[in-house]
Amino acid sequence: MAAAPAPGTAAGDLAVPVGRSVRVKVPGTSANLGPGFDTLGLALALYDELTVTVRAQPGVHVEVHGVGEGEVPTDESNLVARSIAHAFKAAGVALPGLELVASNAIPHGRGLGSSGAAIVAGIVAAKGLLEGIAELGPDRLLALATDLEGHPDNVAPALFGGLTIAWMSDTGPSHKKLIVHRGVSPLVFVPDHVMSTALARSLQPQSVPHEDAVFNVSRSALLVAALVQSPELLLAATEDKLHQNYRATAMPETHRLISELRASGFPAVVSGAGPSILVLCSDPAQRLAATQLVADHAETSWQPLMLAVDFLGATVHRVDGTP
Ligand code: HSE
């Protein structure tokens, strides 16, 4: 379904003027949060930033600074560029020549939503570039981002911020955003090694025992209450039987450290598909104790990141004077 042309705009007129430029900021995310596989996600105050400018020459040129510099493609095959192209196609507007300058802080391949952030950066940049030409509303943005990511649990919090519940139906993805209790203090441990989401997903069985499904239904429901209202329930609420154990062989140190953190009372889970660890501490002091535990027990290097919850999600604003 194409996006609606802006009022007073005929389909044949659709073109973005040369010189139009937008700046985008997108948070990292942690998905699953233990029991909420492919459903729950949390936006974290760790950001990728991007400037996109329409240029006269056709084609796409990408400049990357920070994470991914010298590693990610700098042509049309770049994930951000492909996401912009996807949104323009959906809007029925010809893709102009583009200059992209990215400044990235979200680690790649660590379970912190870097691919979701890249996709959301492109989709939201397209929304900004198409201002006054075609409208892309929140549901459409989520649908476009989920097309490319395959599941909505990272792209929903990257788009909307806070804690998101995302679900799929016959009409596509939907989401509900919730505001996290101010006592919740996320702590992430980022290892020096990566994990492939495709590999992690391949380790899961096609079906699970009914009692395990019931177990996760109860913990997911409890987790929403714990994150919004009752952080003291976070340890029980972050239990999971649907994905983490099946993936443990692919990230043994993640699994071991999570077991040790949980045995000491810290609500630790695999962040997304891993290998980072998310600890949903219920007060800032707990973060220091968890950091000490990991420093004492880790065999490889793990970087602790004390991150706030991002409540805003992706932002975009125009940085040019074109009409
Ligand atoms: N829900 C996803 C998974 C998040 O765990 O596979 C990573 O993209």
Residues whose N, C-alpha, C, O or C-beta is under 5 A from the ligand:
A	BS01	HSE	A31 F37 D38 D153 T197 G272 A273
